[in-house]
Amino acid sequence: MDSKSSKINNFSFRFALLSISLVLTSAYALSPAIPQMIKSFPDQSVSSIELLVTVPAFSVMILVLLSSYISKKSW
């Protein structure tokens, strides 16, 4: 494997790892702010504000279930 391909692969791996980390931590970082967001956006329903935490959690759950299929697929 040449140096350029190795650098691209290394960058892709780092980018993927940081993206996963961002998705995993963003939902939980927002959790403490939900009561303040409910007060700040009274015209929005509580459930729509709580979806900011729920949707990323469900997407992580779905991707974890699909990860074995994705990892077995040859690219």
MARNUVEX-616509 format. One record per residue: x, y, z of N, C-alpha, C, O, CB in turn; residue in one letter; residue number from 1. Coordinates in Angstrom, 1 decimal, padded with zeros to 4 digits, always signed. Atoms other than C-alpha are relative to their C-alpha. Last residue first. Glycine has a CB too. Example, Ala and Ser with C-alpha at 12.3 -4.5 7.8 and 13.67 -1.06 7.14 Angstrom:
2
n.east  n.north  n.up  ca.east  ca.north  ca.up  c.east  c.north  c.up  o.east  o.north  o.up  cb.east  cb.north  cb.up  r  k
-000.9  -001.1  +000.0  +013.7  -001.1  +007.1  -000.8  +001.1  +000.8  -000.3  +002.2  +000.9  +000.4  +000.5  -001.4  s  2
+000.9  -001.2  +000.0  +012.3  -004.5  +007.8  +000.9  +001.2  +000.0  +001.9  +001.2  +000.7  -001.0  +000.0  +001.2  a  1
END
This chain:
75
n.east  n.north  n.up  ca.east  ca.north  ca.up  c.east  c.north  c.up  o.east  o.north  o.up  cb.east  cb.north  cb.up  r  k
+000.0  -001.3  +000.8  -016.1  -002.9  -000.2  +001.0  -000.1  -001.0  +001.2  +000.9  -001.8  +000.2  +001.2  +000.9  w  75
-001.3  -000.3  +000.6  -016.8  -006.4  +001.1  -000.1  +001.3  -000.8  -001.0  +001.4  -001.7  +000.6  -001.1  -000.8  s  74
+000.1  -000.4  +001.5  -019.9  -006.6  +003.2  +001.4  +000.4  -000.4  +002.0  +001.2  +000.2  -001.0  +001.1  -000.2  k  73
-000.3  +001.2  +000.9  -019.2  -008.4  +006.5  +000.0  +000.3  -001.5  +000.6  -000.4  -002.3  -001.1  -001.1  +000.3  k  72
-001.4  +000.4  -000.1  -018.8  -005.1  +008.4  +000.3  -001.2  -000.8  +001.4  -001.4  -001.2  +000.3  -000.3  +001.5  s  71
-000.9  -001.0  +000.7  -022.1  -003.7  +007.1  +001.4  -000.5  +000.1  +002.2  -000.3  -000.9  -000.2  +001.3  +000.7  i  70
+000.2  +000.2  +001.4  -024.1  -006.9  +008.1  +001.0  +001.0  -000.8  +001.6  +000.6  -001.8  -001.4  +000.3  -000.4  y  69
-000.6  +001.3  +000.3  -022.6  -006.9  +011.6  -000.1  -000.2  -001.5  +000.8  -000.8  -002.2  -000.7  -001.2  +000.7  s  68
-001.5  +000.0  +000.1  -023.2  -003.2  +011.9  +000.6  -001.3  -000.4  +001.6  -001.3  -001.1  +000.6  +000.5  +001.3  s  67
-000.5  +000.2  +001.4  -026.9  -003.3  +011.1  +001.5  -000.2  -000.1  +002.0  -000.5  -001.2  -000.5  +001.1  -000.9  l  66
+000.6  +001.2  +000.5  -028.1  -003.8  +014.7  +000.5  -000.3  -001.4  +000.6  -001.5  -001.8  -001.5  +000.1  +000.0  l  65
-000.6  +001.1  -000.7  -025.6  -001.2  +015.9  -000.6  -001.3  -000.5  +000.2  -002.3  -000.7  -000.2  +000.2  +001.5  v  64
-001.3  +000.3  +000.6  -026.8  +001.1  +013.1  +000.8  -001.0  +000.8  +001.5  -001.8  +000.1  +000.8  +001.3  +000.0  l  63
+000.2  +000.6  +001.3  -030.4  +000.8  +014.3  +001.3  -000.3  -000.7  +001.5  -001.4  -001.2  -000.8  +000.9  -000.9  i  62
+000.5  +001.3  -000.2  -029.5  +001.5  +017.9  -000.2  -000.8  -001.3  +000.2  -001.9  -001.4  -001.3  +000.0  +000.8  m  61
-001.1  +000.8  -000.5  -027.4  +004.5  +017.0  -000.4  -001.4  +000.2  +000.3  -002.4  -000.2  +000.5  +000.6  +001.3  v  60
-000.8  +000.2  +001.2  -030.3  +005.9  +014.9  +001.3  -000.8  +000.4  +001.7  -001.7  -000.4  +000.5  +001.3  -000.6  s  59
+000.5  +001.0  +000.9  -032.6  +005.3  +017.8  +000.9  -000.2  -001.2  +001.0  -001.4  -001.6  -001.4  +000.4  -000.4  f  58
-000.1  +001.2  -000.7  -030.4  +007.3  +020.2  -000.5  -001.2  -000.8  +000.0  -002.3  -000.9  -000.7  +000.0  +001.3  a  57
-001.4  +000.5  +000.1  -029.9  +010.1  +017.7  +000.1  -001.4  +000.7  +000.9  -002.2  +000.2  +000.9  +001.0  +000.5  p  56
-000.4  +000.4  +001.4  -033.7  +010.3  +017.3  +001.4  -000.4  -000.1  +001.6  -001.5  -000.7  -000.3  +001.2  -000.9  v  55
+000.5  +001.3  +000.4  -034.5  +010.3  +021.1  +000.5  -000.4  -001.4  +000.9  -001.6  -001.6  -001.5  +000.0  +000.0  t  54
-000.8  +001.0  -000.7  -032.3  +013.2  +022.3  -000.4  -001.4  -000.5  +000.4  -002.3  -000.7  -000.2  +000.1  +001.5  v  53
-001.4  -000.3  +000.2  -033.6  +015.9  +019.9  +001.0  -001.0  +000.7  +002.1  -001.2  +000.2  +000.3  +001.4  +000.6  l  52
-000.5  +000.8  +001.1  -036.9  +014.1  +020.0  +001.4  +000.3  -000.3  +002.1  -000.5  -001.0  -000.9  +000.3  -001.2  l  51
-000.6  +001.2  -000.5  -037.4  +015.6  +023.5  +000.5  -000.9  -001.2  +001.4  -001.8  -000.9  -000.9  -000.8  +000.8  e  50
-001.3  -000.4  -000.6  -038.0  +019.0  +021.9  +000.7  -001.3  +000.5  +001.9  -001.4  +000.3  -000.2  +001.0  +001.1  i  49
-000.9  -000.4  +001.1  -040.8  +017.5  +019.7  +001.4  +000.4  +000.5  +002.4  +000.2  -000.2  -000.6  +001.1  -000.8  s  48
-000.5  +001.2  +000.7  -042.3  +015.7  +022.7  +000.9  +000.3  -001.2  +001.9  -000.4  -001.5  -001.2  -000.8  -000.5  s  47
-001.0  +000.6  -000.8  -042.5  +018.9  +024.7  +000.6  -001.2  -000.7  +001.8  -001.4  -000.7  -000.5  -000.4  +001.4  v  46
+000.4  +001.0  -000.9  -044.5  +020.6  +022.0  +001.2  -000.6  +000.7  +002.3  -000.6  +000.2  -000.8  -001.1  -000.7  s  45
-000.3  +001.3  +000.5  -043.2  +023.8  +020.4  -000.4  -001.0  +001.1  -000.4  -000.7  +002.3  +001.6  -000.2  -000.2  q  44
+000.9  +000.3  +001.1  -044.8  +027.2  +021.0  +000.2  -001.4  -000.5  -000.6  -002.0  -001.3  +000.1  +001.0  -001.1  d  43
+001.3  +000.4  -000.5  -043.2  +027.5  +024.4  -001.0  -000.4  -001.1  -001.9  -001.1  -000.8  -000.6  +001.1  +000.9  p  42
+000.9  +000.3  +001.2  -039.7  +027.4  +022.9  -001.4  -000.4  +000.5  -001.7  -001.6  +000.3  +000.7  -001.0  -000.9  f  41
-000.3  -001.0  +001.1  -037.4  +029.0  +025.5  -000.9  -000.2  -001.2  -001.1  +000.8  -001.9  +001.4  -000.2  -000.4  s  40
+000.4  -001.4  -000.4  -039.1  +027.2  +028.5  +000.3  +001.0  -001.1  -000.5  +002.0  -001.3  +000.8  +000.4  +001.2  k  39
+001.4  +000.0  -000.2  -038.9  +023.8  +026.8  -000.5  +001.4  +000.4  -001.5  +001.9  -000.2  -000.5  -001.1  +001.0  i  38
+000.5  -000.1  +001.4  -035.3  +024.6  +025.7  -001.6  +000.0  +000.0  -002.2  +000.7  -000.8  +000.5  -001.2  -000.8  m  37
-000.1  -001.4  +000.4  -034.5  +025.3  +029.4  -000.5  +000.1  -001.4  -001.0  +001.2  -001.8  +001.5  +000.4  +000.0  q  36
+001.0  -000.9  -000.8  -036.0  +021.9  +030.5  +000.2  +001.5  -000.5  -000.9  +002.2  -000.6  +000.3  -000.1  +001.5  p  35
+001.4  +000.2  +000.5  -034.1  +020.1  +027.6  -001.0  +000.9  +000.8  -001.8  +001.5  +000.2  -000.4  -001.4  +000.1  i  34
+000.6  -001.3  +000.5  -030.7  +021.5  +028.4  -001.4  -000.1  -000.4  -002.0  +001.0  -000.7  +000.9  +000.5  -001.2  a  33
+000.2  -000.9  -001.1  -029.5  +018.6  +030.6  -000.7  +001.3  -000.4  -001.2  +002.0  +000.4  +001.3  +000.3  +000.7  p  32
+000.9  +000.4  -001.1  -030.2  +016.2  +027.8  -000.2  +001.0  +001.1  -001.3  +001.3  +001.5  +000.4  -001.4  +000.5  s  31
+001.1  -000.8  +000.1  -028.3  +018.0  +025.0  -001.0  -000.3  +001.2  -001.9  +000.6  +001.5  -000.7  -000.1  -001.3  l  30
-000.4  -001.3  -000.4  -025.0  +016.5  +025.9  -001.1  +001.0  +000.0  -001.1  +002.0  +000.7  +001.1  +000.5  -001.0  a  29
-000.2  -000.1  -001.5  -026.5  +013.1  +025.9  +000.5  +001.4  +000.4  +000.2  +001.7  +001.6  +000.9  -001.1  +000.4  y  28
+001.3  +000.1  -000.6  -027.7  +013.5  +022.3  +000.0  +000.1  +001.5  -000.8  +000.8  +002.1  -000.6  -001.4  -000.4  a  27
+000.8  -001.2  +000.2  -024.4  +014.9  +021.1  -001.4  -000.1  +000.7  -001.9  +000.9  +001.3  -000.2  +000.3  -001.5  s  26
+000.0  -000.9  -001.2  -022.3  +012.2  +022.7  -000.9  +001.2  -000.2  -001.3  +001.8  +000.8  +001.4  +000.5  +000.1  t  25
+000.3  +000.7  -001.3  -023.1  +009.2  +020.4  -000.1  +001.1  +001.2  -000.9  +000.9  +002.1  +001.1  -001.0  +000.3  l  24
+001.4  +000.5  +000.0  -023.4  +011.2  +017.2  -000.4  -000.6  +001.4  -001.4  -000.3  +001.9  -000.3  -001.0  -001.1  v  23
+000.9  -001.2  +000.0  -020.2  +013.1  +017.8  -001.4  -000.4  +000.1  -002.2  +000.2  +000.9  +000.2  +000.8  -001.2  l  22
-000.1  -000.6  -001.4  -018.3  +009.9  +018.7  -000.9  +001.2  +000.1  -001.6  +001.4  +001.1  +001.4  +000.4  +000.3  s  21
+000.7  +000.9  -000.9  -019.5  +008.2  +015.5  +000.0  +000.6  +001.4  -001.1  +000.6  +002.1  +000.6  -001.4  +000.0  i  20
+001.4  -000.2  +000.3  -018.4  +011.2  +013.5  -000.8  -000.9  +000.9  -001.9  -000.4  +001.4  -000.3  -000.4  -001.5  s  19
+000.5  -001.2  -000.6  -015.0  +011.2  +015.2  -001.5  +000.2  -000.3  -002.2  +000.8  +000.6  +000.8  +001.2  -000.5  l  18
+000.0  +000.2  -001.5  -014.5  +007.5  +014.4  -000.4  +001.3  +000.7  -001.2  +001.2  +001.6  +001.4  -000.3  +000.5  l  17
+001.1  +000.9  -000.4  -015.5  +008.0  +010.8  -000.1  -000.2  +001.5  -001.2  -000.1  +002.1  +000.1  -001.4  -000.7  a  16
+001.2  -000.7  +000.2  -013.2  +011.0  +010.3  -001.2  -000.9  +000.4  -002.2  -000.3  +001.1  -000.2  +000.4  -001.5  f  15
+000.1  -001.0  -001.1  -010.3  +009.1  +011.9  -001.3  +000.8  -000.2  -002.0  +001.1  +000.8  +001.2  +001.0  -000.1  r  14
+000.3  +000.7  -001.3  -010.9  +006.1  +009.7  -000.2  +001.0  +001.1  -001.1  +000.9  +001.9  +001.2  -000.9  +000.3  f  13
+001.3  +000.5  +000.1  -011.2  +008.2  +006.5  -000.4  -000.7  +001.4  -001.5  -000.5  +001.9  -000.2  -001.0  -001.1  s  12
+000.9  -001.1  -000.2  -008.0  +010.1  +007.4  -001.5  -000.4  +000.0  -002.3  +000.0  +000.9  +000.2  +001.1  -001.1  f  11
-000.2  -000.5  -001.4  -006.1  +006.9  +007.9  -000.9  +001.2  +000.3  -001.6  +001.2  +001.3  +001.5  +000.4  +000.3  n  10
+000.7  +001.0  -000.8  -007.4  +005.5  +004.6  +000.0  +000.4  +001.5  -001.0  +000.3  +002.2  +000.6  -001.4  -000.2  n  9
+001.4  -000.1  +000.3  -006.4  +008.7  +002.8  -000.8  -000.9  +000.9  -001.8  -000.6  +001.5  -000.3  -000.2  -001.5  i  8
+000.5  -001.3  -000.6  -003.0  +008.7  +004.4  -001.5  +000.2  -000.1  -002.1  +000.6  +000.8  +000.8  +001.2  -000.6  k  7
+000.0  +000.2  -001.5  -002.5  +005.0  +003.6  -000.4  +001.2  +000.7  -001.2  +001.1  +001.7  +001.4  -000.4  +000.4  s  6
+001.2  +000.8  -000.3  -003.5  +005.6  +000.0  -000.1  -000.2  +001.5  -001.2  -000.2  +002.0  +000.1  -001.4  -000.7  s  5
+001.2  -000.8  +000.2  -001.0  +008.4  -000.3  -001.2  -000.8  +000.4  -002.1  -000.2  +001.0  +000.0  +000.5  -001.5  k  4
+000.2  -001.0  -001.1  +001.8  +006.3  +001.3  -001.2  +000.9  -000.1  -001.9  +001.2  +000.9  +001.2  +000.9  +000.0  s  3
-000.9  -001.1  +000.1  +001.5  +003.3  -001.0  -000.4  +001.1  +001.1  -001.4  +000.9  +001.8  -000.1  +000.7  -001.4  d  2
+000.9  -001.2  +000.0  +000.0  +000.0  +000.0  +000.9  +001.2  +000.0  +001.8  +001.3  +000.8  -001.0  +000.0  +001.2  m  1
END
